[in-house]
Amino acid sequence: MKNVGYQPAEPIRTWVVTDGRAGIENQALGLAEAIQRRAPIRLTTKRVQLRTPFSWAPPGFVPAPRLALSIGSDAMEPPWPDLFIGCGRASVPFAMGVRAWSEGRTFVVQLQDPRVNPREFDVVIPPIHDKLEGPNVLPIVGACHRVTPERLDQELIDFSPGLEDLSAPRFAVLIGGKSKRQDISAKRAREIADALVTVQRATGGSLMVTLSRRTGDAARLQFRTWLAPHCAVFYEGDGPNPYFPMLGAADHIFVTADSVNMATEAAATGKPIHVLAVDGSAGKLDAFHRSLAKRGCSRPFNGTLESWTYPPLLETDRAAAAVLTAWSARVA
């Protein structure tokens, strides 16, 4: 992608700060990488945790957070970066702090809803379904991520065995699990497994399945028993992760309704997304799934396999362009 707008003389010194969980860190890395496609940056990844009892405090009320870092956390010391990208609860005290420690020279971007006033940051990028508003708030559909066509192509080439050689149509199945409001019961897992096996048998295609760390033991047992024997790929965490190669190889993508990250990543491919219902109340996720459906990305799966096309959802690129524009307006 072409660089746009103001070009710095030196790479933008950029920190990505999270608690290190993959689903959180990948959001911040995705934004940083999208910025890097437009302008040179020098990226440093930092993982932080607060010691008890500081970890119990609301994110905006942690005094002296650098002194509250747990053993094993990365140091938060000068020289301060030009650009700070934080994601997740653990990053919030440091996002707020670095503006003061740098005397306002660091441009601070916070992903997700930080649960404090957005004015404490330079830019806040929450999902639209959180309904956060403010002059420096840039809502996006879903979450930032690291999926690009180039990455999927390369991951598919590098992955062994070659998934592109599997019988078509190829179905990537992204299974989540327990969240605040939702879960996948053993009964629901069996229903999902039976529905996917029916699709595979009817089409002669290939099932490529990955489970999440959030997939509970009862659901995992059902998937292992009733779904795995019919899969060309069944990934539970051992060996090379086929997640990106699966997205690259897929003709259709199935994703459980509990995950914003997986659905947003799937929507960046432009491939049909079939949403699998789970147990519990969706709450704000209903608005998220409506927004995906409105853009033509997804449809609830009702047992009938459909095909359709849509423009890939490029919200991470949109956010990166906005951040770079705002940052360059300050320093130009």
C-alpha positions as CSV (number, residue, x, y, z in Angstrom):
1,M,0.0,0.0,0.0
2,K,1.3,3.5,-0.9
3,N,2.5,5.8,1.8
4,V,0.3,8.8,2.2
5,G,0.5,12.3,3.7
6,Y,3.3,13.5,5.9
7,Q,6.5,11.4,5.8
8,P,8.8,11.6,8.9
9,A,12.5,12.0,8.4
10,E,13.1,9.2,10.9
11,P,11.1,6.1,11.7
12,I,8.2,6.7,14.1
13,R,9.3,5.2,17.4
14,T,6.3,3.1,18.3
15,W,5.4,1.1,21.4
16,V,2.7,-1.5,21.4
17,V,1.7,-2.1,25.0
18,T,-0.6,-4.9,26.2
19,D,-0.9,-7.7,28.8
20,G,0.5,-10.1,26.2
21,R,-2.7,-12.1,25.5
22,A,-2.7,-13.0,21.8
23,G,-6.2,-11.7,21.2
24,I,-5.3,-8.3,22.8
25,E,-1.8,-8.0,21.5
26,N,-2.7,-8.8,17.9
27,Q,-5.2,-5.9,17.8
28,A,-2.4,-3.4,18.7
29,L,0.1,-5.1,16.5
30,G,-2.4,-5.1,13.6
31,L,-2.8,-1.3,13.9
32,A,1.0,-0.8,14.2
33,E,1.6,-2.9,11.1
34,A,-1.1,-1.1,9.1
35,I,0.6,2.2,10.0
36,Q,3.9,0.7,9.0
37,R,2.5,0.0,5.5
38,R,2.1,3.8,5.2
39,A,5.1,5.2,6.9
40,P,8.4,3.8,8.4
41,I,8.2,2.9,12.1
42,R,10.5,1.4,14.7
43,L,8.3,-1.0,16.6
44,T,8.8,-2.2,20.2
45,T,6.4,-4.6,21.8
46,K,5.9,-4.3,25.6
47,R,3.9,-6.6,27.9
48,V,2.8,-5.4,31.3
49,Q,0.9,-6.6,34.3
50,L,0.1,-4.8,37.6
51,R,0.8,-6.4,41.0
52,T,-2.1,-7.0,43.4
53,P,-3.8,-5.0,44.8
54,F,-3.1,-2.4,42.0
55,S,-4.6,-4.9,39.4
56,W,-7.9,-4.6,41.2
57,A,-8.2,-0.9,40.9
58,P,-10.1,0.8,38.0
59,P,-7.7,1.5,35.2
60,G,-7.9,5.3,35.7
61,F,-7.1,5.1,39.4
62,V,-3.7,3.4,39.5
63,P,-1.2,5.7,41.3
64,A,2.5,5.4,40.1
65,P,1.8,2.5,37.7
66,R,5.5,2.1,36.9
67,L,6.1,1.2,40.5
68,A,3.2,-1.3,40.4
69,L,4.5,-3.4,37.6
70,S,4.6,-7.1,38.3
71,I,7.8,-9.2,38.1
72,G,8.3,-10.2,34.4
73,S,6.7,-7.1,33.0
74,D,8.7,-5.0,30.5
75,A,10.1,-1.8,31.8
76,M,8.3,1.4,31.1
77,E,11.2,3.9,31.0
78,P,12.4,6.7,28.8
79,P,13.3,7.4,26.0
80,W,9.5,7.7,25.4
81,P,8.1,6.7,22.0
82,D,6.7,9.0,19.4
83,L,3.6,6.8,19.2
84,F,2.0,4.7,22.0
85,I,-0.6,2.0,21.0
86,G,-2.3,0.4,24.0
87,C,-4.9,-2.3,24.1
88,G,-6.6,-3.9,27.1
89,R,-7.1,-3.0,30.7
90,A,-3.5,-3.4,31.8
91,S,-2.3,-0.9,29.2
92,V,-4.6,2.0,30.3
93,P,-2.6,3.4,33.3
94,F,0.5,3.5,31.1
95,A,-1.3,5.1,28.2
96,M,-2.5,7.8,30.5
97,G,0.9,8.0,32.3
98,V,3.1,8.4,29.2
99,R,1.4,11.6,28.1
100,A,2.5,13.1,31.4
101,W,5.9,11.5,31.5
102,S,6.7,12.6,28.0
103,E,5.3,16.1,28.6
104,G,2.8,15.5,25.9
105,R,5.3,14.6,23.2
106,T,4.1,11.0,22.9
107,F,1.0,10.6,20.8
108,V,-1.3,8.1,22.6
109,V,-3.7,5.7,20.9
110,Q,-5.9,3.4,23.0
111,L,-7.9,0.6,21.4
112,Q,-11.2,-0.7,22.8
113,D,-13.2,1.2,25.4
114,P,-10.7,2.2,28.1
115,R,-13.5,2.8,30.6
116,V,-12.1,6.2,31.4
117,N,-12.8,9.6,29.7
118,P,-11.5,9.5,26.1
119,R,-9.9,12.9,26.6
120,E,-7.1,11.2,28.6
121,F,-5.8,9.9,25.2
122,D,-5.1,11.5,21.8
123,V,-7.2,8.9,19.9
124,V,-9.5,6.1,21.1
125,I,-10.5,3.4,18.7
126,P,-13.4,1.3,20.2
127,P,-15.8,-1.1,18.4
128,I,-18.9,0.7,17.2
129,H,-21.1,-1.6,19.3
130,D,-19.6,-0.1,22.5
131,K,-21.3,3.2,21.5
132,L,-18.4,5.3,22.8
133,E,-18.5,8.9,21.6
134,G,-16.1,11.9,21.7
135,P,-14.2,14.3,19.4
136,N,-11.2,12.1,19.4
137,V,-13.1,8.7,19.3
138,L,-12.9,6.7,16.0
139,P,-15.3,3.8,16.2
140,I,-14.7,0.8,13.9
141,V,-16.6,-2.3,13.1
142,G,-15.1,-5.0,15.3
143,A,-11.5,-4.9,16.2
144,C,-8.1,-4.1,14.6
145,H,-6.3,-7.2,13.4
146,R,-3.3,-8.5,11.4
147,V,-5.1,-10.1,8.5
148,T,-4.0,-8.9,5.0
149,P,-4.3,-10.7,1.7
150,E,-0.5,-10.7,1.5
151,R,-0.1,-12.3,4.9
152,L,-2.7,-15.0,4.2
153,D,-1.1,-15.8,0.9
154,Q,2.4,-16.1,2.5
155,E,1.1,-18.1,5.4
156,L,-0.6,-20.5,3.1
157,I,2.5,-21.0,1.0
158,D,4.7,-21.6,4.1
159,F,2.3,-23.9,5.9
160,S,2.8,-27.7,5.5
161,P,0.9,-29.7,4.5
162,G,-0.5,-27.6,1.7
163,L,-4.1,-26.7,2.6
164,E,-4.8,-25.5,-1.0
165,D,-4.6,-29.1,-2.1
166,L,-7.6,-30.1,0.0
167,S,-10.8,-31.0,-1.7
168,A,-13.0,-27.9,-2.4
169,P,-15.0,-26.3,-1.2
170,R,-12.8,-25.7,1.9
171,F,-14.5,-24.6,5.1
172,A,-12.5,-22.8,7.8
173,V,-14.3,-23.2,11.1
174,L,-13.3,-20.8,13.9
175,I,-14.7,-22.0,17.3
176,G,-14.5,-19.8,20.4
177,G,-16.0,-20.5,23.7
178,K,-16.7,-18.8,27.1
179,S,-17.1,-15.1,27.3
180,K,-18.9,-12.8,29.8
181,R,-22.4,-13.5,28.5
182,Q,-22.0,-16.6,26.2
183,D,-20.6,-20.1,26.1
184,I,-20.8,-23.3,24.1
185,S,-22.5,-26.1,26.0
186,A,-21.9,-29.8,25.2
187,K,-25.4,-29.9,23.6
188,R,-24.7,-26.9,21.4
189,A,-21.3,-28.2,20.5
190,R,-22.8,-31.5,19.3
191,E,-25.4,-29.5,17.3
192,I,-22.6,-27.5,15.6
193,A,-20.6,-30.6,14.9
194,D,-23.6,-32.4,13.3
195,A,-24.4,-29.4,11.2
196,L,-20.8,-29.0,9.9
197,V,-20.5,-32.7,9.1
198,T,-23.7,-32.5,7.2
199,V,-22.3,-29.7,5.1
200,Q,-19.1,-31.6,4.5
201,R,-20.9,-34.8,3.4
202,A,-23.3,-32.8,1.1
203,T,-20.5,-30.9,-0.7
204,G,-17.6,-33.4,-0.5
205,G,-15.5,-30.5,0.7
206,S,-12.9,-30.2,3.5
207,L,-13.4,-29.1,7.1
208,M,-10.5,-27.1,8.7
209,V,-11.3,-26.5,12.4
210,T,-9.5,-24.6,15.1
211,L,-10.6,-24.4,18.7
212,S,-9.9,-21.5,21.0
213,R,-8.3,-21.4,24.5
214,R,-11.8,-20.3,25.6
215,T,-13.4,-23.6,24.3
216,G,-14.6,-25.4,27.4
217,D,-13.8,-29.0,28.2
218,A,-17.3,-30.3,27.7
219,A,-17.6,-28.6,24.3
220,R,-14.1,-29.6,23.3
221,L,-14.9,-33.3,24.0
222,Q,-18.0,-33.1,21.7
223,F,-16.0,-31.5,18.9
224,R,-13.2,-34.0,19.3
225,T,-15.6,-36.9,19.3
226,W,-18.1,-35.9,16.6
227,L,-16.3,-33.4,14.4
228,A,-12.6,-34.2,14.4
229,P,-13.0,-37.6,12.5
230,H,-14.5,-35.7,9.6
231,C,-11.8,-32.9,9.5
232,A,-8.8,-32.5,7.2
233,V,-7.5,-30.1,9.9
234,F,-8.5,-30.2,13.6
235,Y,-6.3,-27.9,15.7
236,E,-6.4,-27.7,19.5
237,G,-3.1,-25.9,20.2
238,D,-0.4,-28.4,19.4
239,G,2.0,-27.8,16.5
240,P,2.1,-25.0,14.0
241,N,-1.0,-22.8,14.1
242,P,-3.1,-23.2,10.9
243,Y,-5.3,-20.2,11.7
244,F,-4.1,-17.8,9.0
245,P,-3.4,-20.5,6.4
246,M,-7.0,-21.7,7.0
247,L,-8.4,-18.3,6.3
248,G,-6.2,-18.1,3.1
249,A,-7.3,-21.5,1.8
250,A,-11.0,-21.2,2.7
251,D,-13.9,-20.9,0.3
252,H,-16.3,-20.4,3.2
253,I,-15.7,-19.4,6.9
254,F,-17.8,-20.5,9.8
255,V,-17.3,-18.6,13.1
256,T,-19.1,-18.9,16.5
257,A,-21.1,-15.9,17.5
258,D,-19.1,-15.2,20.7
259,S,-16.0,-13.8,19.1
260,V,-15.6,-10.3,17.7
261,N,-11.9,-10.8,16.8
262,M,-12.4,-13.9,14.7
263,A,-15.4,-12.6,12.9
264,T,-13.6,-9.3,12.0
265,E,-10.6,-11.1,10.8
266,A,-12.8,-13.4,8.7
267,A,-14.5,-10.3,7.2
268,A,-11.1,-9.0,5.9
269,T,-11.0,-11.9,3.5
270,G,-14.1,-11.1,1.5
271,K,-15.3,-14.7,1.9
272,P,-18.8,-15.7,3.0
273,I,-19.0,-15.8,6.8
274,H,-21.6,-18.2,8.4
275,V,-22.2,-17.3,12.0
276,L,-22.9,-20.3,14.3
277,A,-25.2,-19.6,17.2
278,V,-23.9,-20.2,20.8
279,D,-25.6,-20.3,24.2
280,G,-26.4,-17.2,26.2
281,S,-27.3,-13.6,25.6
282,A,-25.3,-11.7,22.9
283,G,-25.8,-8.3,24.5
284,K,-23.8,-5.7,22.6
285,L,-22.6,-8.4,20.2
286,D,-26.0,-8.3,18.6
287,A,-25.2,-4.8,17.3
288,F,-21.8,-6.1,16.0
289,H,-23.3,-9.0,14.1
290,R,-25.9,-6.7,12.6
291,S,-23.2,-4.4,11.4
292,L,-21.3,-7.2,9.7
293,A,-24.6,-8.5,8.1
294,K,-25.5,-5.0,7.0
295,R,-22.2,-4.8,5.1
296,G,-22.8,-8.1,3.5
297,C,-20.0,-9.9,5.3
298,S,-22.0,-12.5,7.3
299,R,-25.2,-14.4,7.6
300,P,-26.6,-16.6,10.4
301,F,-26.1,-20.2,9.5
302,N,-29.4,-22.0,9.3
303,G,-28.2,-25.3,7.9
304,T,-28.2,-24.2,4.2
305,L,-24.9,-23.4,2.6
306,E,-25.1,-20.1,0.7
307,S,-22.4,-18.3,-1.4
308,W,-22.1,-14.5,-1.8
309,T,-19.4,-11.9,-2.2
310,Y,-18.7,-8.5,-0.6
311,P,-15.8,-6.0,-0.4
312,P,-13.3,-7.0,2.3
313,L,-13.8,-5.1,5.5
314,L,-10.7,-2.9,5.9
315,E,-11.3,-1.1,9.2
316,T,-7.7,-1.6,10.5
317,D,-6.4,0.3,7.4
318,R,-9.0,3.0,8.0
319,A,-7.9,3.4,11.6
320,A,-4.2,3.5,10.6
321,A,-4.8,6.2,8.1
322,A,-6.7,8.3,10.7
323,V,-4.0,7.8,13.3
324,L,-1.2,8.7,11.0
325,T,-3.0,11.8,9.8
326,A,-3.7,13.0,13.4
327,W,-0.1,12.2,14.5
328,S,1.5,14.0,11.5
329,A,-0.8,17.1,12.0
330,R,0.8,17.5,15.4
331,V,4.4,17.1,14.3
332,A,4.4,18.6,10.8
